[in-house]
Amino acid sequence: MRAFVQQYYQRVIASYWFIPSIMATAAAVLAIVLVEVDARVIQIDSLGDSVFLFATQPDGARAILSAIGGSMIGVAGTVFSVTMAAVVFASGSFGPRLLTNFMNDRGNQVTLGVFVATFVYCMLVLRSVQDGADSGPFGAMFVPNIAVFAAIILAIASIGVLIFFIHHVPSNIHISNVIAGIGSTLTKQIEATFRDPQEAADDPGTREDRLWQIPACFHEGVDEMAASVPYAEVACDRAGYLQVVDRQTLVNAARDADIVVRLNCRTGEFVHPGRVLFHAWPSERVSEETRQKLLSSIATGNERTPSDDLMFLFDELVEIAARALSPGVNDPFTAITCLDWLMAAMATLAGHDGPDPLHDDGEGRLRVIDRSHSFGDYLEMSFGHVRQYAASDMIAGERFLLCLAELVPACRTDAQREAIRFQMESFMAQARPAHSGAALATIDSAGEWLGASLRHPRGRLPPPGPAVQPVAETPADR
């Protein structure tokens, strides 16, 4: 149940109806309150003779409210049209998966909400204005002066929001800002998900207590293809992309059944009926009720979301870089910007320990074993997936190697440096056949700089930066 609540919350905050609806409801409440204040609390004589506070005649109040309300609904329609045009342009130019980022944009949601709320407020206040020919609970003539004055304030605020929106839309679809938004979100998620090394070092005993509780059938090296296994397999009952995996629900279900559960899936993966999602040991304790509890910890949807899927953000940067380096676009500098943010994310990841895959029930009993990625896995899914595109372009290829070189000082283990070495060797194997002459010299120079950093005992970058050596003229060049 918790997984579906989290999924619904993610859908709500990525919608264009929730915030405008909340703001419109608040505007309706404000209109009712201020009209009541005008009618029952505020005395006309106590407000003085300020022309800014009074629309002394009902016709004047109606004209003001009608003008504000009519203009606001017109501007709201324009804002919606401009937003949709920007979203279509961005998703077509940068990739359809970026539509999720624009749907999550608070600036567009609040802008639409302000104009809708102002319209609703003006319509409700307009209804309360009465002239001498009307009969109502407030007397023969009633002009809610405070409410009309508040409508003018809302109109002025709406103009300010419109100015913000005019700046926000072109700024929001600028490619550098799009990439920076994805990169900064990725870096923040890494910092929130991964542990500080000091934090992990302060509590080594608890992890050791959980390690010895791992069932033998879940140890590495156990033959998963054996004819019979001592654990139960819990298969998926629906199709879609895995959007939420609620670990707390898994822990509670495993504790109730006194079992240990191993995840066989990650958020972002496509699942279907029959796909094994969980392994549960021992199998004899896994009842149908337990299976349903385990399946209730996941929520699926039609698309991947960035909220609980770190790889989705990596894939967005890779997609933008791949599009930029395609022959039809040929924009290596956009690809360089993606590589820079991938480097920033991987440097942050190198400085943190991965999340603990072992989850206990609060009483020291191991209940859930999660799947985890290594630094090399993330490096392959980021730089490795850009490698084939950057290898064919000298500018992007040089930056590819320099970014890897700048990652070396951030590495804390030999395994991390070996992962970078593997990426360098794989890249050079693809880049050398694709280049010749000065372009190949540039690639080789950047590769030497990266190699020198990897050979340094402490991973220091060799000063100065790589310099392109002149290439001897060959008979073919004459």
N, C-alpha and C positions, 0 to 999 in steps of 0.2 A: 504493500500500500504506500509506503514511504517513497518508493521509486516512482510511482505514478504521480504522487504529489510533487516531487522534484521535477519530473518531466513537464507537468502542467505549469508549474511556476516558470520554467524556462520558456515555454511557449507564450505565456502571458507577457513576460517582460520583453519578448521579441516581437510583439504585435503592435499595430498602429491603432488599436481600439481601446486598450486598457487605460493608459494615462489620459487620453482625451475624455474618456468616459468619467474617470474620477474627477477631472477638472470641471467638466460640465455639471456633474452632480454638486460639487462644491459651489459652483457659481449659482446654481438654482437655490441652494440653501442660503447663500449670502443674499440673494435677491429677496427672499421671503423675510429674512431677519431684518434687513434694512427697511423694507416697506413697513413692517410692524413697528420698528423704531420710529419711523417718520409719523406713523398714525397714533401711537400710544404714548411715546415717551418725549420726543422732541417737540417743543412748542415753537411755533413759527416766530414769535416775537423775540425769543431768546437767541436767535441766530444772527441778529444784526441786519444790516442793509447791504451786505457784500453781494455784488452782482455775480460773483463766481459761485456762490452757494445756491442761488435761486434761479429756477426757470419759473417765473412768477405766474405764467399762464399755462393752462393744460396744453394748448396748441404748441407752445415752445418746447415743453417737455417731450411731447410726442415727436416733434420734429428731430430733436436731439437723439432720442432713443432709436427712432426709425433709421436715421442716417448712420448711426454707429452700428446697429444690428445688421442693416443691409450691406454695409461695406465689409463687415467682418465675415459674413458668410461667403461673400464674393472672394475675399482674400484667402479664406480657408480652402476654397476650391482651387484657386491658383497655386497655393502652397502644396496641395496634394498632387496636382498635375506636375509641378516642377520636381517634387520628390520622386514621383514615379519615373519621370524622364531621366533623372540622375541615376536612379537605381538600375534602370534598363541599360543606360550607357556604361555604367561601371561594371555590371555583370557581363555585358557583351565584350568589353575591352579587356578586363582583368581576369574574368573567370566567373562562371555562374555560382560557385560556392561562396563568393564574396557577398552574395545577396543576404546571407545571414548577418554579416557585420553591419550592413546598412539598415537592416530591420531592427537591429539592437541599438541603433543610434538614438540617444536620448534627446539630442537637439531637435531632430525632426519631429519626434513624438510630442515634445513639450510645445513646439511651435504650433502644430496642428491643434493641440489641446487649448492653447491660449485663445485662439480665434474662435473655436467652437464654444468655449466657455463664455466669452464675451457676448457672443450672439445669443446664447441661452439666457444669460443675465438680462440683456436688454429686452428680450421678448417678454420675460416674466414681469419686469418692472413696468413695461409699456402697458400691460394689461391692467395695472392698478391705477393708471391715471384716469381721473374723472373730471368732466367739465360740468357746467351748471345744468345741462340737460340730463345728466345721469343721476341715478339714484343708487346709492350703495351704502355699505356699512360705515363709511367714513364721512358721510355728509354729501351735500350737493356738489362741492368741488373739492378735489383732492389731488395735490401734486406732491409726490414723494421726493422732496428736494435733496435729501441726503443720498437717496438711492440714485437719483439722476447724476449727482456730483460724483458718486462712485463709478458710474458708467463712463463718465469723462475720464476719470483716472485709469480705468481699464483700457479705454481707447488709446490713451497716451502710452500705456505700457505695451499695448499691442503693436504700436508703431515701432517701439524699441525692439520688440521681438522680431518684427519684420526686417528691420535693419540687420539684426543678428543673423537671420535666416539667409538673407541675400549674401552675406559674407560666408556663412557656414557651408552652403551647398557647394560652391566651386572649390572651397578649401577642402571639403570632405572627400571630393572625388579626385583631388590631385594625387598622382600616383605615389609621390614620396610620402604624403600623409597617410595614404592607404596602407602602404608597406610598414610605416612607422607604427601605425595603430595595431597591426597584426603582431609586429615584433615586440612591442612593449607589452601587449597582452600575454604573449607567449612567455616573456621573461618573468612577468609577475606570477603566472601560473606555475612556472618552475620553482620560483622562490617559495610559493605557498605549498606546493606539493612535496618538494624534496627537502630533506633534512640538512641542517647545518652539521658539518663534520664534528664540531665540538659537542653538539647535542647528542649525536650518536655515540661518541666516545664516553660521555658521562654515564651511560646506562648500558654497559656491555653485558651485565649479568642477566638482565631480563631476556635479552635475545638468546643467550646461551641456554637458558631454561626452556625456551620454546623450541630450539633446534633439536634437542634430543627427543622431543615429543612427535616429530614428524614420522608418520608411519613408514615402514620399510618400503612399501609399494609406491610411495611418492618420492623416493630418493632418486637422484640422477643416475642414469645407467641402467635402471630397471627396464626390462623389455616390455614396451607398451604394446607389442604385437602378439603377446602371448595369447593362447586360446582362451584362457580363463584368468580373470584378474580378481583380486580380493576386495575390490571396491565397486560400488554401484555407479552407474552412469545415468545422469539426469539430463534428458534431452529437451530441447526447446520445443515450445508448443505454438510458436508464432513466427512470422517472417518480418524482417525489417532490419534497420541499422540499430545497433545497440547504443542507446543514448545515455542510460543511467544504470549503474551497478551499485546498489546500496549495500555496502559492507556491513553496516550495523544489523540490517535485517538478516543477512547471511549468518553473522555471529550468533544472533538470537535463535535462529532456526537450528543451527548446529548444536548450540548449547541445550536446547530443549530435547533434541534427539540423541545427545551425547555422541556426536560424530565429529570427524574432521573433514572439511570440505576443501577441495582444490579447484580453483577457477580454471576453466579451459577456454576462456574468452577474454576479450578486452573491449572497452568502449570504442565505438567507431567501426567495429567489425560487423559484417552482414551475417545475420543468423537466419535460420529457417527451420521448419519443423523437422525433427530428427537430428539436428546438430547437437552434439553433446556439449553442454555448457559447464557442468559440474561433475566432479568425481567425489563420491562420498564414501568414507571408510569408518567403520566396517559396514559392509553392504546389508547385513541382516537387520540393522537398525533403521534402515531407510524405508519408511512407510510411504503410502501414497500421500498422506497429509504432509509429511516432511518434504516430499517432492514439490508439492504445491507451494509450500512456504519458501523453498529455495527459488522457485520460478517467480514468486512475487517480488523478489529482490531486484529484478531487471525490468526495464522499460524500453520498448523499441519504437522507432518512428520511421518516417520515409526518407529522412536525410540525417547526415551527421551534424552534430552541434559542437561548438568550441568549449562549452561549459565544463565538460568532464572528459574531453578528448584532446589530449595534448598533441597527438599526431595530426589532428585536423588543422591546427595552426601551422605546423611544419609543412603540411601538404599545400596550404594556401600560398605560402612563400615560394615553395618549389614550383607551383603552377604558374605564378606570375613570372618567375625567372624563365621557365620553359617557354611560355608564350613570347616573352621579350626576345629570346634567342632563336625563335622560329624564323625560317627564311622570309616569310611574309611580313614580319615586323622588323627584325634585325635591330634591336635596341639593347646593346650590351650594357648601357649605363643603368637601365632599370634592373637588369639582372645583377649588376654590381651592388645596387642598393639592397636587393634581397639577400645577397651573400653576406653583406655587412651585418644585417640583422640576424641572419642565421648564425654568424660568428658570435654575436653578442649573446644569443640564447645558449649556444653550446659552451661558451666560456662560463656563463652562470651555472649551467648544468655540471660542468667539470668541477666547480668549486663546492658542489653539494653531493651528499650521499643520496642514493635512491630511496624512495619510500620503503619502509619495512614491509616485506610481503607476508610476514607472519602476524596474524591477528589473534589475540586471546580474548577470553570472555570477561576479563576484569578480575578473575580469580586465579590467573596464572595457567589456565588450561588452553592449549592451542586449539583453535576452532577453524580458522580459514587460512589457506595458503594462496596468496595472490600471484598472478603472473607479473613479471617485471622485465624491463629492458635494461641493457647495459649501456654504457657510454658509447661503445662501438655501434650498437644498434641504432641509437639516435643519430650518430654521425652518418651512418649509411642511409638512413631515411631522410636526412637533410642534404648534406653535401654529396652523398653518394647518388641521390636521385637527380641532382643537378649536373653531375659529372659528365654525362654523355653530351649534354647540350653545351656546357662551358668548354669542353675539350675541342670543339670545332671553331671556337672564336678566340682570337689572340687576346683581346682586351679582357673578356670575361675569364678566360683561362688563367691569365696572369693574376687577376684578383682572387681567383679560386685558391691558387697556391699561397698567395700572401695572407689570405684569411686563415688558412690552415697553419701557417707559420705563426700568426699572432695568437693562435689557440694553444700553441705548445707551452708557453710560460704559465698558462692557467691550469695545465694538467697536474694532477697530484700523484698519479700512479703510472707504472710502466705500461700497464694495459691500455691506458688512455693514449699514451704516446705511440704505442704500437698500432692502435686504431687509426691514428693520423698518418702513420707511415704507410699503412695499407691503402688509405685513400690517395696518398701521393703517388705510390707506385701504380695503382690502378689508373689514375688520371694520366700519368706520363705515358702509359702503355696505349691509351686511346689518343692522346694529343700528338705524339710524335709522328704517326703516319698522316695526320691531317694537316701538318704545317711543314714549311721549309723556309730556308733563308733566314731573314731577319725575324720573322714571326716565330720560327722555331728557336732562335737564339733568345728571344724574350721569354718564352716558356721555360727553356732550360735554365736561364739565369734565375727566374723565380723559384724553380725547383731546387737549384743549388742553395739558395738562401734558406728554403724550408729544410733541406737536408742538413745544413750546417746547424740550424736550431735544434733539430732532433739529435744530432751528434753531441751537442753541448751537454755536459754532465747535469746542468741545472736548467736546461731548456731555454737558455737566453737567446734573444734575437741578435744576430751578428750585425754590428754597425759597419758602414751605413747600409741603406736599403739596396736592393738588387740593382745592378747596373747592367744595361744591355751591351754586350760586347759586339764590336763590329764583326761582320761576317765576311769571310774572304770571298772574293768574286770567283764564281765558277764559270767554265766555258759556256754553260747554258744561259748565264745571265748577260753575256756579252752580246 
